[in-house]
Amino acid sequence: MDRISALRNVEEALRAFEAGEADLESTERRVATVLRTYATEFEDGDLAAYRASGEGRADGLVVVAESPTDAERRLRDLLDAESLDVDLERLR
């Protein structure tokens, strides 16, 4: 899914919420699904989404990177941490 399609889908979800056609919970699910799809279906073959698992604040975070090494660096930068003890899973 490209960025424009993702934005359109989020906009449609918000429009339905504002019109009373959807409640907050279903709107949140719809927006999260759009974001998850966008984050795991890159047209740029060099990028991928990686999910961290482990202890602490990094657990469950997802970052976009070109490699696991780059993903770990992005997590360290994001969390302002010198080192992290995490496992990274590439999302598809």
Buried (B, 14 or more C-beta within 10 A) or exposed (E): BEEEEBEEBBEEBBEBBEEEEBEEEEBEEBBEEBBBEBBBBBEEEEEBBBBBEBEEBBEEBBBBBEBBEBBBBBBBEEBEEEEBEBEBBEBE
